Amino acid sequence: MRFSRLPWSRLLPWPPRGASACLLALLLCLVQGPARGQTTDEDQPAVAIIPFGAQSASQVLHINAACEQALRRIGGLRVLSAAQWEREARESGQGDDLEAMARRLDAAVLVTGSLGRAPGGWRLSVDVFDNRGMPLQSFDLDLVVPEIGPAASFRLEEALARIIRPAVGLKEQVEETPESGPEPAPQSTDREKVVPLADIEGIRPRMPPARRIRLPPWRPLVEGRAGLLVIGRTLHCGEPVPARLNLPCTDILFPFDGGAGLRLEAGLYPLARLRALPRPLAGLGLTMLVEVPGWRDRVLQHDGSSAAVRQLRFETGLRWRWNIGDRVRRPILELGVAYGYHSFVLLNDSVPYPDLQYQYLLPSLGLGGYWMPRASLRGVFALPTILTGGEATLPVDDRTQNPFGPGWGLGFRLLLEAEYLIWQRLGLVVGGSVERLQLWFDGSGCTKSVPGQVPCDQRIIRSEPPPPAVQHITDLFLSLWIQLGYRY
């Protein structure tokens, strides 16, 4: 900027000369800022380089550097190097999601490709994408050696400029020559020779390949898990009442024991690939859980007989999770609601209490996150609201002789699990949970003091009151599991 153009120079009481003029001009430029029409680097459209593919690390560095130099010579662009792309991809864990990476880097165009052998030499294949990850155009550049010399660099610059400048809205550069005179008017005999990109030596356009965009691990389309489950269970109903000779609660109903079996999980998130939707909606999906443990036969305490044990848990419902920030080391919020069926049955008619077959609603709240691109941790708190306990909550009559009776139930579940992606989309999951369910009854349960007695109400036969009815039972489950998981 020339000092004579500054309007403040006329207000000075003396004409600045020499060093004072230079110092004053510098100060006024700092105050006034950039001249009108001048743009900064932040205002220029950005082009990001995705690391090229090659047979050796040295070739990758050379191709990345050559592409960066060619882009900088185009002019009017802010070039983001391959090293910047790798650093952002490593921190966010979204290196395979071109749209997300373009948004993070504020890039309008993405450039990548690969170097490989070809008949008669080498071939550099270049792919150009827009900020949504959609291909703009691709071309091949034939090389004699696996290096980009001055001539190949010029051809690379020309090809990239013809694709990128229209994509970002830049006009073709015209070199200004102050010494030249006015441009002559076009004559009727002039013919403009149009040279298409295909005719440039060594450059052959080709259709861009269909690039597969992988979603980050916290935003899958489908996920599934299968593995080993180890479970323990105990069932009791408070303080024992020895007067109940043929009823539960003369002792612990089911002393603590353990079993092992299979645990299966599946999830489907159909909105994960719909880019038109807001990002938080991508985590809404359907989930399913199945547990089938095996147990050893149980010896009944009151008569010494044995009973086979069968257990089944099934849950299905909606789950929504959202990575707040959509990157690594950001919290992942999880909300869910599911329907559950949990059956625990002893196959013996002499069991002194009815089978427990819970049906419940399961609202849940979870929090987790990825502290590394491959490692995650999540915790979930759920409140099972028991709708029915099966035979245990049937009305009491002489036919059922139910020792419990109608009632209602509530519980809680705490779950903690960690996952590590051991190979591509395959992960190892380790987790555990504590679940406590409690049923409260209305006190109308069948009570007897003589095992063979048919009526439930002792007051029909005896004047003294019968033993107190069962008021509540508590079911406690402890679970550990290890699974292999796959997400796509």
Secondary structure in CASP SS format (residue, H / E / C, confidence):
PFRMAT SS
TARGET T0000
AUTHOR 0000-0000-0000
METHOD secondary structure of the structure
MODEL  1
M C 1.00
R C 1.00
F H 1.00
S H 1.00
R H 1.00
L C 1.00
P H 1.00
W H 1.00
S H 1.00
R H 1.00
L H 1.00
L C 1.00
P C 1.00
W C 1.00
P C 1.00
P C 1.00
R C 1.00
G H 1.00
A H 1.00
S H 1.00
A H 1.00
C H 1.00
L H 1.00
L H 1.00
A H 1.00
L H 1.00
L H 1.00
L H 1.00
C H 1.00
L H 1.00
V H 1.00
Q H 1.00
G C 1.00
P C 1.00
A C 1.00
R C 1.00
G C 1.00
Q C 1.00
T C 1.00
T C 1.00
D H 1.00
E H 1.00
D H 1.00
Q C 1.00
P C 1.00
A E 1.00
V E 1.00
A E 1.00
I E 1.00
I C 1.00
P C 1.00
F C 1.00
G E 1.00
A C 1.00
Q C 1.00
S C 1.00
A H 1.00
S H 1.00
Q H 1.00
V H 1.00
L H 1.00
H H 1.00
I H 1.00
N H 1.00
A H 1.00
A H 1.00
C H 1.00
E H 1.00
Q H 1.00
A H 1.00
L H 1.00
R H 1.00
R H 1.00
I H 1.00
G C 1.00
G C 1.00
L C 1.00
R E 1.00
V E 1.00
L E 1.00
S C 1.00
A H 1.00
A H 1.00
Q H 1.00
W H 1.00
E H 1.00
R H 1.00
E H 1.00
A H 1.00
R H 1.00
E H 1.00
S H 1.00
G C 1.00
Q C 1.00
G C 1.00
D C 1.00
D C 1.00
L H 1.00
E H 1.00
A H 1.00
M H 1.00
A H 1.00
R H 1.00
R H 1.00
L H 1.00
D C 1.00
A C 1.00
A C 1.00
V E 1.00
L E 1.00
V E 1.00
T E 1.00
G E 1.00
S E 1.00
L E 1.00
G E 1.00
R E 1.00
A E 1.00
P C 1.00
G C 1.00
G E 1.00
W E 1.00
R E 1.00
L E 1.00
S E 1.00
V E 1.00
D E 1.00
V E 1.00
F E 1.00
D E 1.00
N C 1.00
R C 1.00
G C 1.00
M C 1.00
P E 1.00
L E 1.00
Q E 1.00
S E 1.00
F E 1.00
D E 1.00
L E 1.00
D E 1.00
L E 1.00
V C 1.00
V C 1.00
P C 1.00
E C 1.00
I C 1.00
G C 1.00
P H 1.00
A H 1.00
A H 1.00
S H 1.00
F H 1.00
R H 1.00
L H 1.00
E H 1.00
E H 1.00
A H 1.00
L H 1.00
A H 1.00
R H 1.00
I H 1.00
I H 1.00
R H 1.00
P H 1.00
A H 1.00
V H 1.00
G C 1.00
L C 1.00
K C 1.00
E C 1.00
Q C 1.00
V C 1.00
E C 1.00
E C 1.00
T C 1.00
P C 1.00
E C 1.00
S C 1.00
G C 1.00
P C 1.00
E C 1.00
P C 1.00
A C 1.00
P C 1.00
Q C 1.00
S C 1.00
T C 1.00
D C 1.00
R C 1.00
E C 1.00
K C 1.00
V C 1.00
V C 1.00
P C 1.00
L H 1.00
A H 1.00
D H 1.00
I C 1.00
E C 1.00
G C 1.00
I E 1.00
R E 1.00
P E 1.00
R E 1.00
M C 1.00
P C 1.00
P C 1.00
A C 1.00
R C 1.00
R C 1.00
I C 1.00
R C 1.00
L C 1.00
P C 1.00
P C 1.00
W C 1.00
R C 1.00
P C 1.00
L C 1.00
V E 1.00
E E 1.00
G E 1.00
R E 1.00
A E 1.00
G E 1.00
L E 1.00
L E 1.00
V E 1.00
I E 1.00
G E 1.00
R E 1.00
T E 1.00
L E 1.00
H E 1.00
C C 1.00
G C 1.00
E C 1.00
P C 1.00
V C 1.00
P C 1.00
A C 1.00
R C 1.00
L C 1.00
N C 1.00
L C 1.00
P C 1.00
C C 1.00
T C 1.00
D C 1.00
I C 1.00
L C 1.00
F E 1.00
P E 1.00
F E 1.00
D E 1.00
G E 1.00
G E 1.00
A E 1.00
G E 1.00
L E 1.00
R E 1.00
L E 1.00
E E 1.00
A E 1.00
G E 1.00
L E 1.00
Y C 1.00
P C 1.00
L C 1.00
A C 1.00
R C 1.00
L C 1.00
R C 1.00
A C 1.00
L C 1.00
P C 1.00
R H 1.00
P H 1.00
L H 1.00
A H 1.00
G H 1.00
L E 1.00
G E 1.00
L E 1.00
T E 1.00
M E 1.00
L E 1.00
V E 1.00
E E 1.00
V E 1.00
P E 1.00
G E 1.00
W C 1.00
R C 1.00
D C 1.00
R E 1.00
V E 1.00
L C 1.00
Q C 1.00
H C 1.00
D C 1.00
G C 1.00
S C 1.00
S E 1.00
A E 1.00
A E 1.00
V E 1.00
R E 1.00
Q E 1.00
L E 1.00
R E 1.00
F E 1.00
E E 1.00
T E 1.00
G E 1.00
L E 1.00
R E 1.00
W E 1.00
R E 1.00
W E 1.00
N E 1.00
I C 1.00
G C 1.00
D C 1.00
R C 1.00
V C 1.00
R C 1.00
R C 1.00
P E 1.00
I E 1.00
L E 1.00
E E 1.00
L E 1.00
G E 1.00
V E 1.00
A E 1.00
Y E 1.00
G E 1.00
Y E 1.00
H E 1.00
S E 1.00
F E 1.00
V E 1.00
L E 1.00
L E 1.00
N C 1.00
D C 1.00
S C 1.00
V C 1.00
P C 1.00
Y C 1.00
P C 1.00
D C 1.00
L E 1.00
Q E 1.00
Y E 1.00
Q E 1.00
Y E 1.00
L E 1.00
L E 1.00
P E 1.00
S E 1.00
L E 1.00
G E 1.00
L E 1.00
G E 1.00
G E 1.00
Y E 1.00
W E 1.00
M E 1.00
P C 1.00
R C 1.00
A E 1.00
S E 1.00
L E 1.00
R E 1.00
G E 1.00
V E 1.00
F E 1.00
A E 1.00
L C 1.00
P C 1.00
T E 1.00
I E 1.00
L E 1.00
T E 1.00
G C 1.00
G H 1.00
E H 1.00
A H 1.00
T H 1.00
L C 1.00
P C 1.00
V C 1.00
D C 1.00
D C 1.00
R C 1.00
T C 1.00
Q C 1.00
N C 1.00
P C 1.00
F C 1.00
G C 1.00
P C 1.00
G E 1.00
W E 1.00
G E 1.00
L E 1.00
G E 1.00
F E 1.00
R E 1.00
L E 1.00
L E 1.00
L E 1.00
E E 1.00
A E 1.00
E E 1.00
Y E 1.00
L E 1.00
I E 1.00
W E 1.00
Q C 1.00
R C 1.00
L E 1.00
G E 1.00
L E 1.00
V E 1.00
V E 1.00
G E 1.00
G E 1.00
S E 1.00
V E 1.00
E E 1.00
R E 1.00
L E 1.00
Q E 1.00
L E 1.00
W E 1.00
F E 1.00
D C 1.00
G C 1.00
S C 1.00
G C 1.00
C C 1.00
T C 1.00
K C 1.00
S C 1.00
V C 1.00
P C 1.00
G C 1.00
Q C 1.00
V C 1.00
P C 1.00
C C 1.00
D C 1.00
Q H 1.00
R H 1.00
I H 1.00
I C 1.00
R C 1.00
S C 1.00
E C 1.00
P C 1.00
P C 1.00
P C 1.00
P C 1.00
A C 1.00
V C 1.00
Q C 1.00
H E 1.00
I E 1.00
T E 1.00
D E 1.00
L E 1.00
F E 1.00
L E 1.00
S E 1.00
L E 1.00
W E 1.00
I E 1.00
Q E 1.00
L E 1.00
G E 1.00
Y E 1.00
R E 1.00
Y C 1.00
END
